[in-house]
């Protein structure tokens, strides 16, 4: 009996150790924890904030937290199955929504390829008469969803939100949700740096919030809000499964109702906004909007709360030179290249405060632009930019291999995901530009795609290839697409005329990336060979070098027609140590007062350039 009891105890101990790894974590054992790591570990529900701020309903349930997990290359692939994997006794625990490659997930393992997640949930009794939607902020890359053993749907695409109506698969009491995710990491899909040629830790699987929402059978599925300053109105489309339902739009400024209009689902209608309060970085004013979906008898079927900003962005002549215009006036766009990586969460910020930190960093250092670099963030990120007043250049995550024998399918999928990115973020006032391609990375049919984006969303600027002068090396460069709104070059050397873009007869000039100055900060480095385009010896030298570069940039703004410049970058990222702050966000690497001063002076100087 003694040996039997010992074996049983050993088995139980091993079982507990296998399913409790994520629960036993402490951030002091992390490679490079951020200030928010410990909070993320202690939260029963990580990232508990409402995930869709521009389309809010009062009832919802967050499913983030500890899930059962098993992953590996040799497991059943989720991409072509009708039944879920049978979980073995020996499974792990993962902290959703952190990707399994991250330390915050509790797994911290690369290359699983086939990822299987499981958790139970109970639908509130108050939702009994409602349809229940299961939402995913993002899953990389092919996600197959099972409810109580039955396949509820499949989604392809690693950066966009999606949902399934799971009502018909539910039962009373406890339900089982299983998510299978397949990520081959083959570069034949929109992936950006999160792919085989990206030089950071790539991630896969669930990496944004998972949540439940009760709705009526007829409900608003998506919205489109486009401001029109010229006509003092807001274009609205409320998409739903049934056409010809009534939609009432009500706008408030605080508690005061200022406008009301009725329209029809799936068709644009226009809400008058008299004497609009303009949205801009100095005054990011947002109107409150309520949309009510009604049947033919006037009964309210659905209600959502939203917001919008009234602003315009365009290219126009100023002293005969094409410039970027915000609300009809030139304002130099000085921005940060922002990659959205975290040492403890990799692709997923540890907390909402962490997500907000990078945006507030740009704001407090005097930048008015963030270039979101080949990544699409959770919707809360854009909400923070909307309310704080940052202009956003939104990159499309590039693919890497568009030319192989499956190129037709690969290119078609890329175009579909580009459209989805635009559709899901088109109502955000902070986004002023779409960037389909970066530095020829996987660029194909760029002239055609640039023209299509401009036609599909004429309310924004389009930068066809940011840094078309840079070639990837592994395939021929596409080069200048020749259209869109910008002549955009990248340059990391000395600021000199021969290396910088000039406006042409149709486009403004933008320096899509520059800077890249590095600084070693001991005890705050990722454990890999660290580098930058040029190393500085200390904080003071790095700061003074930045100020000198910005003085040079100002000269090109005044006398060479430059309209925008994007500095690399917000934070260090793994081996790249060219950020304003270290990768763990614990050390400020420049004198921020001096950075803010020079940035604000140049923006002020740009406003003095008039016809």
C-alpha positions as CSV (number, residue, x, y, z in Angstrom):
1,X,0.0,0.0,0.0
2,X,2.8,2.4,0.7
3,X,4.2,2.2,-2.8
4,X,0.7,2.5,-4.3
5,X,0.0,5.6,-2.2
6,X,3.4,7.1,-3.2
7,X,2.7,6.5,-6.9
8,X,-0.8,8.1,-6.5
9,X,0.6,11.1,-4.7
10,X,3.3,11.5,-7.3
11,X,0.8,11.4,-10.1
12,X,-1.4,14.0,-8.4
13,X,1.6,16.2,-7.9
14,X,2.6,16.0,-11.5
15,X,-1.0,16.6,-12.6
16,X,-1.2,19.7,-10.5
17,X,2.1,21.0,-11.7
18,X,1.1,20.6,-15.3
19,X,-2.2,22.5,-14.9
20,X,-1.1,25.2,-12.5
21,X,2.0,26.7,-14.1
22,X,0.2,29.9,-15.1
23,X,-1.2,30.3,-11.6
24,X,2.1,30.0,-9.8
25,X,3.9,32.7,-11.7
26,X,5.7,35.8,-10.3
27,X,7.0,38.6,-12.4
28,X,10.4,38.6,-10.7
29,X,11.3,35.4,-12.7
30,X,10.4,37.1,-16.0
31,X,13.1,37.9,-18.5
32,X,12.3,41.7,-18.5
33,X,9.1,42.5,-16.8
34,X,7.2,45.7,-17.4
35,X,5.8,47.8,-14.5
36,X,2.4,46.2,-15.2
37,X,3.4,42.5,-15.2
38,X,2.5,41.8,-11.6
39,X,-1.0,43.3,-12.0
40,X,-1.6,41.2,-15.1
41,X,-0.6,38.1,-13.1
42,X,-2.9,38.9,-10.2
43,X,-6.0,39.7,-12.2
44,X,-8.5,36.9,-12.3
45,X,-9.7,38.4,-15.5
46,X,-6.8,40.0,-17.4
47,X,-7.6,43.1,-19.5
48,X,-11.1,43.4,-18.0
49,X,-12.0,46.6,-19.8
50,X,-14.9,46.8,-22.4
51,X,-13.2,45.8,-25.7
52,X,-15.2,47.8,-28.2
53,X,-15.5,51.4,-27.1
54,X,-17.1,52.8,-30.3
55,X,-20.0,50.4,-30.2
56,X,-21.0,49.8,-26.6
57,X,-23.8,47.7,-25.2
58,X,-24.5,47.5,-21.5
59,X,-24.5,43.7,-21.1
60,X,-21.4,41.5,-21.8
61,X,-19.2,38.8,-20.2
62,X,-15.4,38.8,-20.4
63,X,-13.9,35.3,-20.9
64,X,-10.3,36.2,-20.4
65,X,-8.4,34.3,-17.7
66,X,-7.0,30.8,-17.2
67,X,-8.0,28.3,-19.9
68,X,-6.9,24.7,-20.5
69,X,-4.3,24.5,-23.2
70,X,-2.3,22.0,-25.3
71,X,-0.1,22.9,-28.2
72,X,2.4,21.3,-30.5
73,X,3.4,20.8,-34.2
74,X,2.4,17.1,-34.1
75,X,-1.1,17.7,-32.7
76,X,-4.3,17.5,-34.8
77,X,-4.4,20.7,-37.0
78,X,-7.5,22.8,-36.3
79,X,-7.8,24.1,-39.8
80,X,-9.7,21.2,-41.4
81,X,-11.6,19.4,-38.6
82,X,-15.3,19.1,-37.7
83,X,-14.7,17.8,-34.2
84,X,-12.5,19.2,-31.5
85,X,-9.4,17.7,-30.1
86,X,-9.9,15.4,-27.1
87,X,-7.9,17.0,-24.3
88,X,-5.6,14.6,-22.5
89,X,-5.3,14.4,-18.7
90,X,-1.9,16.1,-18.9
91,X,-2.8,19.6,-20.2
92,X,-1.4,23.0,-19.3
93,X,-3.0,26.2,-18.2
94,X,-2.7,29.4,-20.3
95,X,-3.6,32.9,-19.4
96,X,-5.8,34.3,-22.2
97,X,-5.5,36.6,-24.1
98,X,-1.6,36.4,-23.8
99,X,-0.1,34.4,-26.7
100,X,1.6,31.2,-25.7
101,X,5.0,32.5,-26.7
102,X,4.8,35.1,-24.0
103,X,5.7,34.7,-20.3
104,X,2.5,36.3,-19.2
105,X,0.6,33.4,-20.8
106,X,2.3,30.9,-18.5
107,X,3.4,28.8,-21.4
108,X,6.4,30.8,-22.9
109,X,7.0,28.3,-25.7
110,X,7.6,28.9,-29.4
111,X,6.5,27.0,-32.5
112,X,3.4,25.1,-31.2
113,X,1.7,25.6,-34.6
114,X,-1.4,23.7,-33.6
115,X,-2.9,25.4,-30.5
116,X,-5.9,24.1,-28.6
117,X,-7.8,26.1,-25.9
118,X,-10.7,25.0,-23.6
119,X,-12.8,26.6,-20.9
120,X,-16.3,26.3,-19.5
121,X,-18.8,29.1,-19.1
122,X,-22.4,29.6,-18.0
123,X,-24.7,32.0,-19.8
124,X,-26.6,34.3,-17.4
125,X,-30.3,33.4,-17.0
126,X,-31.2,37.0,-17.9
127,X,-29.9,36.3,-21.4
128,X,-32.4,33.4,-22.0
129,X,-34.5,35.1,-24.6
130,X,-31.5,36.7,-26.4
131,X,-29.1,35.6,-29.1
132,X,-25.6,35.1,-27.7
133,X,-22.6,36.3,-29.7
134,X,-19.1,34.9,-29.0
135,X,-16.5,37.6,-29.8
136,X,-12.7,37.4,-30.4
137,X,-10.6,40.5,-30.6
138,X,-8.0,38.6,-32.7
139,X,-6.7,35.1,-33.1
140,X,-3.6,34.3,-35.1
141,X,-4.2,32.8,-37.6
142,X,-6.9,30.2,-38.5
143,X,-9.3,29.8,-35.7
144,X,-11.9,27.0,-35.5
145,X,-14.6,27.3,-32.8
146,X,-16.5,24.5,-31.0
147,X,-19.3,24.8,-28.5
148,X,-20.2,21.7,-26.6
149,X,-18.4,19.6,-29.2
150,X,-20.1,21.1,-32.2
151,X,-18.3,23.3,-34.8
152,X,-19.7,26.8,-34.6
153,X,-17.5,28.4,-37.3
154,X,-14.0,29.2,-38.6
155,X,-12.2,32.5,-39.1
156,X,-9.1,33.3,-41.2
157,X,-7.0,36.3,-40.3
158,X,-4.7,37.2,-37.4
159,X,-5.5,40.9,-36.9
160,X,-9.3,41.4,-37.2
161,X,-12.1,41.0,-34.8
162,X,-14.8,38.4,-35.5
163,X,-17.8,36.8,-33.8
164,X,-20.2,33.8,-34.1
165,X,-23.8,33.5,-33.0
166,X,-23.5,30.4,-30.7
167,X,-27.1,30.4,-29.4
168,X,-28.1,27.2,-31.1
169,X,-25.2,25.3,-29.7
170,X,-25.8,26.3,-26.1
171,X,-27.4,24.3,-23.3
172,X,-28.6,25.2,-19.9
173,X,-26.0,25.3,-17.2
174,X,-22.3,24.9,-18.0
175,X,-21.1,25.0,-21.6
176,X,-17.7,24.0,-23.0
177,X,-15.9,26.3,-25.5
178,X,-12.9,24.9,-27.4
179,X,-10.8,27.0,-29.7
180,X,-8.4,25.5,-32.2
181,X,-5.8,27.8,-33.8
182,X,-3.4,27.0,-36.6
183,X,-0.5,29.3,-37.3
184,X,2.0,27.9,-39.8
185,X,4.1,31.1,-39.6
186,X,4.9,30.7,-43.3
187,X,4.8,34.4,-44.4
188,X,1.9,33.7,-46.8
189,X,-0.5,35.9,-44.9
190,X,-0.7,39.3,-43.4
191,X,1.7,39.0,-40.5
192,X,4.2,42.0,-40.4
193,X,7.1,41.5,-38.0
194,X,5.0,38.7,-36.5
195,X,6.2,36.3,-39.2
196,X,9.1,34.3,-40.5
197,X,11.2,37.3,-41.7
198,X,10.3,39.4,-38.7
199,X,13.2,39.7,-36.4
200,X,11.3,39.6,-33.1
201,X,9.6,36.8,-31.2
202,X,6.6,35.9,-33.3
203,X,3.3,34.9,-31.6
204,X,0.3,32.9,-32.4
205,X,-3.2,32.0,-31.2
206,X,-5.5,34.1,-29.1
207,X,-4.0,37.5,-28.4
208,X,-7.0,39.8,-27.8
209,X,-10.0,39.7,-25.5
210,X,-12.6,36.9,-25.8
211,X,-16.1,37.9,-24.7
212,X,-19.8,37.1,-24.9
213,X,-22.6,39.5,-25.7
214,X,-26.4,39.1,-25.7
215,X,-28.3,40.7,-28.6
216,X,-31.8,40.6,-30.1
217,X,-32.2,38.6,-33.3
218,X,-32.2,41.9,-35.2
219,X,-29.3,44.0,-34.1
220,X,-26.7,46.4,-35.3
221,X,-23.7,44.4,-36.4
222,X,-21.3,47.2,-37.5
223,X,-21.3,50.9,-38.0
224,X,-19.6,53.4,-40.3
225,X,-19.2,57.0,-39.3
226,X,-17.6,59.5,-41.7
227,X,-17.4,63.2,-40.9
228,X,-18.0,65.8,-43.7
229,X,-16.9,69.3,-42.7
230,X,-17.7,70.8,-46.0
231,X,-21.4,69.9,-45.6
232,X,-21.4,70.0,-41.7
233,X,-22.7,66.5,-41.4
234,X,-21.9,63.0,-40.4
235,X,-22.4,60.1,-42.8
236,X,-23.8,57.1,-40.9
237,X,-24.3,53.5,-42.0
238,X,-25.7,51.0,-39.4
239,X,-25.3,47.5,-40.8
240,X,-27.6,44.7,-39.8
241,X,-28.8,41.3,-41.1
242,X,-32.2,42.8,-42.2
243,X,-32.6,45.7,-44.4
244,X,-35.2,48.4,-44.2
245,X,-35.3,48.6,-40.4
246,X,-35.3,52.1,-38.9
247,X,-32.3,53.6,-37.3
248,X,-32.5,56.7,-35.1
249,X,-29.2,58.6,-34.5
250,X,-29.0,61.0,-31.6
251,X,-26.0,63.3,-31.0
252,X,-25.2,64.9,-27.6
253,X,-22.7,67.4,-26.5
254,X,-22.4,66.4,-22.9
255,X,-26.0,66.2,-21.7
256,X,-27.4,68.4,-24.4
257,X,-29.0,66.8,-27.5
258,X,-27.9,68.8,-30.5
259,X,-29.0,66.7,-33.5
260,X,-31.3,63.8,-34.4
261,X,-32.0,61.9,-37.6
262,X,-33.7,58.8,-38.8
263,X,-32.4,56.5,-41.4
264,X,-32.6,52.9,-42.7
265,X,-30.2,50.0,-42.0
266,X,-27.5,49.2,-44.5
267,X,-28.0,52.5,-46.2
268,X,-26.1,55.8,-45.6
269,X,-27.9,58.7,-44.1
270,X,-26.7,62.1,-43.0
271,X,-26.8,63.7,-39.6
272,X,-26.5,67.5,-39.6
273,X,-23.8,68.9,-37.2
274,X,-24.2,72.7,-37.2
275,X,-21.0,74.7,-36.4
276,X,-19.0,71.6,-35.7
277,X,-16.5,71.5,-32.9
278,X,-13.5,70.3,-34.8
279,X,-11.3,67.4,-33.6
280,X,-7.6,68.0,-33.6
281,X,-4.6,67.0,-31.5
282,X,-4.8,70.1,-29.4
283,X,-8.5,69.7,-28.8
284,X,-9.6,66.1,-29.5
285,X,-13.3,66.8,-29.0
286,X,-15.7,63.8,-29.3
287,X,-19.4,63.9,-29.8
288,X,-21.5,61.3,-28.0
289,X,-23.7,59.3,-30.4
290,X,-26.6,56.9,-29.7
291,X,-28.0,54.6,-32.4
292,X,-31.4,52.9,-31.9
293,X,-32.6,50.1,-34.1
294,X,-36.4,50.0,-34.4
295,X,-39.0,47.9,-36.0
296,X,-41.9,49.2,-38.2
297,X,-44.0,49.9,-35.1
298,X,-41.3,52.0,-33.5
299,X,-40.2,49.4,-30.9
300,X,-36.5,49.7,-30.0
301,X,-34.8,46.4,-30.9
302,X,-31.2,47.4,-30.2
303,X,-29.3,50.3,-28.8
304,X,-25.6,51.2,-28.9
305,X,-23.6,54.1,-27.6
306,X,-20.8,55.4,-29.7
307,X,-18.8,58.6,-30.4
308,X,-17.3,60.4,-33.4
309,X,-15.0,63.4,-34.1
310,X,-15.5,66.0,-36.8
311,X,-12.3,66.5,-38.8
312,X,-11.0,66.4,-42.3
313,X,-7.6,65.4,-43.8
314,X,-6.4,66.1,-47.3
315,X,-3.6,67.2,-49.6
316,X,-3.6,70.8,-50.8
317,X,-1.4,73.5,-52.2
318,X,0.2,75.9,-49.7
319,X,2.4,78.4,-51.5
320,X,2.2,76.2,-54.5
321,X,3.5,73.1,-52.7
322,X,1.4,70.0,-51.9
323,X,1.1,69.8,-48.1
324,X,-0.9,67.7,-45.6
325,X,-4.0,69.6,-44.4
326,X,-5.8,68.9,-41.2
327,X,-9.2,70.7,-41.1
328,X,-8.0,72.7,-44.1
329,X,-4.8,73.9,-42.6
330,X,-1.2,72.7,-42.8
331,X,0.2,71.2,-39.6
332,X,3.5,69.4,-39.8
333,X,3.2,65.8,-38.8
334,X,5.9,64.7,-36.5
335,X,5.4,61.1,-35.3
336,X,6.8,58.0,-33.6
337,X,7.1,54.6,-35.2
338,X,5.2,52.4,-32.8
339,X,5.5,48.6,-33.1
340,X,3.4,47.5,-30.1
341,X,5.7,44.9,-28.6
342,X,6.1,44.0,-24.9
343,X,8.8,41.9,-23.2
344,X,6.3,40.1,-21.0
345,X,3.2,39.9,-23.3
346,X,5.0,40.2,-26.7
347,X,2.1,41.1,-29.0
348,X,-0.4,41.8,-26.1
349,X,0.0,44.7,-23.7
350,X,0.0,43.4,-20.1
351,X,-2.9,45.8,-19.0
352,X,-4.9,48.6,-20.4
353,X,-2.7,51.1,-18.5
354,X,0.3,49.6,-20.4
355,X,-1.5,50.0,-23.7
356,X,-2.2,53.6,-22.8
357,X,1.3,54.3,-21.6
358,X,2.8,54.3,-25.1
359,X,0.2,56.7,-26.4
360,X,0.6,59.1,-23.5
361,X,4.4,58.9,-24.0
362,X,3.9,60.2,-27.6
363,X,1.6,62.9,-26.3
364,X,3.8,64.1,-23.5
365,X,6.8,64.3,-25.7
366,X,5.1,66.6,-28.2
367,X,4.5,64.2,-31.1
368,X,1.2,64.6,-32.9
369,X,1.4,61.3,-34.9
370,X,1.8,57.6,-34.2
371,X,2.6,55.4,-37.1
372,X,1.2,52.0,-36.0
373,X,3.8,49.9,-37.7
374,X,2.6,46.8,-39.6
375,X,0.3,45.8,-36.7
376,X,-3.4,46.3,-36.0
377,X,-4.0,47.0,-32.3
378,X,-7.1,46.2,-30.1
379,X,-9.9,48.6,-30.6
380,X,-9.2,50.2,-27.2
381,X,-5.9,51.4,-28.5
382,X,-7.6,53.6,-31.2
383,X,-10.1,54.8,-28.6
384,X,-7.3,56.1,-26.5
385,X,-5.8,57.9,-29.6
386,X,-9.3,59.3,-30.4
387,X,-9.8,60.8,-27.0
388,X,-6.2,62.0,-26.3
389,X,-5.7,63.5,-29.8
390,X,-3.0,61.5,-31.7
391,X,-3.1,61.3,-35.5
392,X,-2.6,57.7,-36.6
393,X,-0.9,56.3,-39.7
394,X,-2.3,52.8,-39.8
395,X,-0.1,50.2,-41.6
396,X,-1.4,47.1,-43.1
397,X,0.6,44.1,-41.7
398,X,2.5,42.9,-44.7
399,X,2.9,39.3,-46.0
400,X,6.3,38.1,-47.0
401,X,5.8,35.6,-49.9
402,X,3.2,36.7,-52.4
403,X,4.8,35.2,-55.5
404,X,4.7,31.4,-55.1
405,X,2.4,29.0,-56.9
406,X,-0.4,29.8,-54.5
407,X,0.0,33.5,-55.2
408,X,-3.6,34.0,-56.4
409,X,-5.1,32.7,-53.1
410,X,-2.4,34.5,-51.0
411,X,-2.9,37.9,-52.7
412,X,-6.7,37.5,-52.6
413,X,-6.6,36.8,-48.9
414,X,-4.4,39.8,-48.3
415,X,-6.8,42.1,-50.1
416,X,-9.7,40.7,-48.1
417,X,-7.9,41.4,-44.8
418,X,-6.9,44.9,-45.9
419,X,-10.6,45.6,-46.6
420,X,-11.5,44.2,-43.2
421,X,-9.0,46.3,-41.4
422,X,-10.4,49.4,-43.0
423,X,-14.0,48.4,-42.3
424,X,-13.4,47.7,-38.7
425,X,-11.5,51.0,-38.0
426,X,-13.0,53.4,-40.5
427,X,-15.0,55.3,-37.8
428,X,-12.0,56.2,-35.7
429,X,-11.2,60.0,-36.1
430,X,-7.6,59.5,-35.1
431,X,-6.8,57.4,-38.1
432,X,-5.9,59.8,-40.9
433,X,-4.0,57.5,-43.2
434,X,-3.8,54.0,-44.5
435,X,-0.4,52.5,-45.4
436,X,-0.9,49.3,-47.5
437,X,2.8,48.4,-47.8
438,X,6.1,49.1,-45.9
439,X,9.5,49.1,-47.7
440,X,8.5,46.7,-50.5
441,X,8.0,43.9,-47.9
442,X,5.7,41.5,-49.8
443,X,4.5,44.4,-51.9
444,X,2.5,43.4,-55.0
445,X,0.2,45.2,-57.3
446,X,0.9,48.3,-55.1
447,X,-0.3,50.9,-57.6
448,X,-3.6,49.1,-58.0
449,X,-4.0,48.5,-54.3
450,X,-3.2,52.1,-53.5
451,X,-5.8,53.3,-56.0
452,X,-8.4,50.9,-54.6
453,X,-7.8,52.0,-51.0
454,X,-8.1,55.7,-52.0
455,X,-11.4,54.9,-53.8
456,X,-12.8,52.8,-51.0
457,X,-12.1,55.4,-48.3
458,X,-11.7,58.8,-49.9
459,X,-12.0,60.5,-46.5
460,X,-8.4,59.6,-45.7
461,X,-4.9,59.9,-47.0
462,X,-3.2,56.8,-48.6
463,X,0.6,56.2,-48.5
464,X,1.0,53.3,-51.0
465,X,4.5,52.2,-49.9
466,X,6.2,53.9,-47.0
467,X,9.9,53.9,-47.7
468,X,9.7,52.6,-51.3
469,X,13.4,53.3,-51.6
470,X,14.2,50.4,-49.2
471,X,14.3,47.0,-50.8
472,X,13.9,43.8,-48.8
473,X,16.7,41.9,-50.6
474,X,15.0,38.6,-50.9
475,X,12.8,39.6,-53.9
476,X,12.7,42.4,-56.4
477,X,11.5,45.7,-55.1
478,X,8.2,47.1,-56.3
479,X,9.5,50.7,-56.1
480,X,7.4,53.9,-56.2
481,X,3.8,53.0,-56.8
482,X,3.5,56.5,-58.4
483,X,0.1,57.3,-56.9
484,X,-1.5,57.9,-53.5
485,X,-0.9,61.0,-51.5
486,X,2.8,60.7,-50.6
487,X,6.3,60.5,-51.9
488,X,7.6,58.6,-48.9
489,X,11.2,57.7,-48.3
490,X,13.0,56.2,-45.3
491,X,16.4,57.5,-44.3
492,X,18.5,56.6,-41.2
493,X,21.7,58.6,-41.9
494,X,22.6,62.2,-41.9
495,X,19.7,64.6,-42.6
496,X,20.6,65.9,-46.1
497,X,18.6,67.0,-49.1
498,X,19.8,64.3,-51.5
499,X,18.3,61.6,-49.2
500,X,15.0,63.2,-48.4
501,X,11.7,63.1,-50.3
502,X,10.3,66.1,-52.3
503,X,6.7,66.7,-53.1
504,X,5.6,66.2,-56.7
505,X,2.7,67.7,-58.7
506,X,0.2,65.3,-57.0
507,X,1.7,64.2,-53.7
508,X,3.1,65.6,-50.5
509,X,6.5,64.6,-49.1
510,X,6.9,62.4,-46.1
511,X,9.9,61.0,-44.3
512,X,8.3,57.7,-43.3
513,X,11.2,56.6,-41.0
514,X,14.3,58.4,-39.7
515,X,16.5,58.5,-36.6
516,X,17.1,55.0,-35.1
517,X,19.6,56.3,-32.6
518,X,20.5,53.8,-29.9
519,X,21.5,53.9,-26.3
520,X,22.6,51.0,-24.1
521,X,20.8,51.0,-20.7
522,X,22.3,48.3,-18.5
523,X,19.9,45.8,-16.8
524,X,17.1,46.9,-19.2
525,X,18.2,45.0,-22.3
526,X,16.7,42.0,-24.0
527,X,19.1,39.0,-23.8
528,X,20.2,39.1,-27.5
529,X,22.9,41.1,-29.4
530,X,21.6,44.7,-29.1
531,X,22.0,47.2,-31.9
532,X,20.7,50.4,-33.6
533,X,21.5,52.4,-36.7
534,X,23.9,54.5,-34.7
535,X,24.8,54.3,-31.0
536,X,24.9,57.3,-28.7
537,X,27.1,57.5,-25.6
538,X,24.7,58.8,-23.1
539,X,21.2,60.4,-22.5
540,X,22.4,63.9,-23.1
541,X,24.1,63.1,-26.4
542,X,21.1,61.2,-27.6
543,X,18.8,64.1,-26.7
544,X,21.0,66.7,-28.4
545,X,21.3,64.5,-31.5
546,X,17.5,64.3,-31.7
547,X,17.2,68.1,-31.3
548,X,19.8,68.6,-34.0
549,X,18.0,66.3,-36.4
550,X,14.7,68.1,-35.7
551,X,16.2,71.4,-36.5
552,X,17.4,69.9,-39.8
553,X,13.9,68.5,-40.4
554,X,12.4,71.9,-39.8
555,X,14.6,73.4,-42.5
556,X,13.3,70.8,-45.0
557,X,9.8,71.6,-43.9
558,X,10.2,75.3,-44.5
559,X,12.3,75.2,-47.7
560,X,12.0,71.8,-49.3
561,X,8.3,71.0,-48.9
562,X,8.5,68.2,-46.3
563,X,5.1,67.6,-44.6
564,X,5.8,64.7,-42.2
565,X,8.6,62.8,-40.5
566,X,8.3,59.6,-38.3
567,X,11.1,59.0,-35.8
568,X,12.1,55.4,-34.9
569,X,10.8,54.6,-32.3
570,X,8.5,54.6,-29.2
571,X,10.3,52.0,-27.2
572,X,13.2,49.5,-27.6
573,X,12.0,46.3,-29.1
574,X,14.1,43.2,-28.3
575,X,17.4,43.7,-30.1
576,X,16.6,47.2,-31.3
577,X,17.6,49.7,-28.7
578,X,16.5,52.9,-30.4
579,X,13.4,53.8,-28.4
580,X,12.5,56.9,-26.3
581,X,12.3,54.4,-23.5
582,X,13.7,51.0,-22.7
583,X,11.8,47.8,-23.8
584,X,10.4,47.3,-20.3
585,X,9.2,51.0,-20.2
586,X,11.2,51.7,-17.0
587,X,13.9,54.1,-18.2
588,X,13.4,57.3,-20.2
589,X,16.4,57.5,-22.5
590,X,16.1,61.2,-23.5
591,X,15.4,64.5,-21.8
592,X,11.7,64.6,-22.5
593,X,11.3,68.3,-21.8
594,X,13.8,69.1,-24.6
595,X,12.1,66.6,-27.0
596,X,8.7,68.1,-26.3
597,X,10.0,71.6,-26.7
598,X,11.6,71.1,-30.2
599,X,8.6,69.1,-31.4
600,X,6.1,71.7,-30.4
601,X,8.2,74.5,-31.8
602,X,8.3,72.9,-35.2
603,X,4.6,72.2,-35.2
604,X,4.0,75.8,-34.2
605,X,6.4,76.9,-37.0
606,X,4.5,74.9,-39.6
607,X,1.2,76.7,-38.8
608,X,2.9,79.9,-39.8
609,X,3.3,78.6,-43.4
610,X,0.4,80.0,-45.3
611,X,-0.5,81.2,-48.8
